[in-house]
């Protein structure tokens, strides 16, 4: 399929609601991970994390779980690492299944702590809300080894300092000092390969944070701090692309921004699988 046709298909999926009526109906009845009010006043009862899919070689989206710092349970009473779970990644996997030949697990989306050795069975890890995460020595060593072995990390959804009580970039920077003290996270450029590996993304002033003002910031960590080598980590700061995936079935964010969030997600996964 030609790239232009795929872009039109993605837009058509967004216009159609991106997901089936059955998924939307199921989402309305699904209980959350903690009890509290969502942004629309709906109470969600506690629910356990779903069982992981056994490893079978097919691509599986893996979200990293971690111990949430005090104050990080503000959204529906959920731990910070679970925000949007599992709707956001399931919707992204539906897009991946529709427009690529990847054939991923769609309904089965895994959650793993960094200290679980099975993370090395998967090529890509997703970490959300890192301003509520203080990394342990064991987690730092495992994340360092994961990237050194060729793994790719997507870091998403953390806000400016003080928003929702979080420490913003500072907490993440402290964590990264424990992972790779010499690491230098650099500003990504719209010409960087990750923004053109599948869809062409020609503007990074997109997918604005729902709870913060200001422009989104995209930063990257390159192997040996060399931009000519492999990108090991992409960081979405002051934006939350997974929120667009999660809310696409409800129509709560603009379609054009939702399309861009899906394009970023598709590009991130394709880059991680091919580099």
Secondary structure, 3 states (H helix, E strand, C coil): CCHHHHHHHHHHHHHCCCCCHHHHHHHHHCCCCCCEECCCCCEECCCCCCCCCCCCCCCCCEEEECCECCCCCCCCCCCHHHCCCCHHHHHHHHHHHHHCCCCCCCCCCEEEECCCHHHHHCCEEEEECHHHECCCHHHHHHHHHHHHCCCEEEEEEECCCCHHHCCCHHHHHHHHHHHCCCCCCEECCCCCHHHCCCCCCCCCCCCCCCCCCCCCEEEEEEHHHCCCCCEEEEEEECCCHHHHHHHCCCCCCCHHHHHHHHHHHHHHHHHHHHC
